[in-house]
Amino acid sequence: MSDRSTINNIQNLRTSYKKEKLKITDLSNNPIEQFKNWLEHAINSEALEPTAMSLATANNSAHPSLRTVLLKGITDKGFVFYTNYESRKGNEINDNNKVALCFLWKELERQVTIRGKAEKISKDKSEQYFSSRPRGHQISAWASTQSAEIPNRQWMIDREEKITSRFDSGKIPYPEFWGGFNVNPEEIEFWQGRENRFHDRVLYKIVDKKWIKLRLSP
Ligand SMILES: Cc1cc2nc3c(=O)[nH]c(=O)nc-3n(C[C@H](O)[C@H](O)[C@H](O)COP(=O)(O)O)c2cc1C
């Protein structure tokens, strides 16, 4: 049996961040363009799951909840992900559309955090994306009652089988309870790890309808 000495020593686990520097004047004046630069770099560096982001929502009592979702599009209006509209996150966004996102690219010692408001994208766009998904993913969207309690795994497998035979080999229709949200950013922060915890942080926020950049203390 493990004596848990590794776990008991986590206070001594430390990484020194030395890869890059962040100069405010090198960053684009548009944070969405800057985000694209960093994401492109993360994808090209073969960072694991470069589009994975934490999504924080909060319910009516301001109690937050958090989970990972995948970024599926970036537009001038913001950051798009897809989910079940009746899931916990879907319901919380329905009650309170203020959300936050966090990308962590560990391999690059980089983090991007975003605060903004989420809104459903058009049904047409969700339908278009749904039809581009692999058939197995489409069936799973129909079969999942995401975030609801289920009796056991077999219940889900039975449901998947029923749905598979219901649609036979034909086109799988778009389920209206599933689709995209766009997060319209109000603040975007770029973080680059530096030595001795003297990290670089640049925050973009909107002042008089324009993005401005400022440096934050680590
Ligand atoms: C790497 C990764 C990617 C994920 N991508 C998505 C996604 O794009 N959409 C989604 O609804 N759930 C995704 N999930 C599952 C969510 O983290 C979460 O378990 C699920 O959406 C239910 O969340 P909720 O009960 O808070 O609504 C992903 C999980 C992981 C670990």
The ligand as an ORCA input file, in Angstrom:
! r2SCAN-3c Opt
* xyz 0 1
  C     -12.112     17.652    -22.228
  C     -13.607     17.758    -22.002
  C     -14.400     18.330    -22.980
  C     -15.774     18.464    -22.793
  N     -16.517     19.110    -23.745
  C     -17.832     19.320    -23.536
  C     -18.597     20.112    -24.450
  O     -18.076     20.689    -25.438
  N     -19.924     20.269    -24.192
  C     -20.524     19.721    -23.097
  O     -21.726     19.901    -22.933
  N     -19.826     18.980    -22.196
  C     -18.493     18.781    -22.391
  N     -17.763     18.072    -21.462
  C     -18.466     17.515    -20.282
  C     -18.652     18.647    -19.246
  O     -17.432     18.911    -18.578
  C     -19.744     18.348    -18.208
  O     -19.478     17.134    -17.524
  C     -21.139     18.249    -18.830
  O     -21.315     19.224    -19.850
  C     -22.219     18.443    -17.782
  O     -22.037     19.693    -17.156
  P     -23.167     20.395    -16.259
  O     -23.872     19.275    -15.497
  O     -22.427     21.327    -15.357
  O     -24.096     21.112    -17.198
  C     -16.380     17.954    -21.616
  C     -15.570     17.374    -20.620
  C     -14.213     17.298    -20.816
  C     -13.359     16.725    -19.711
*
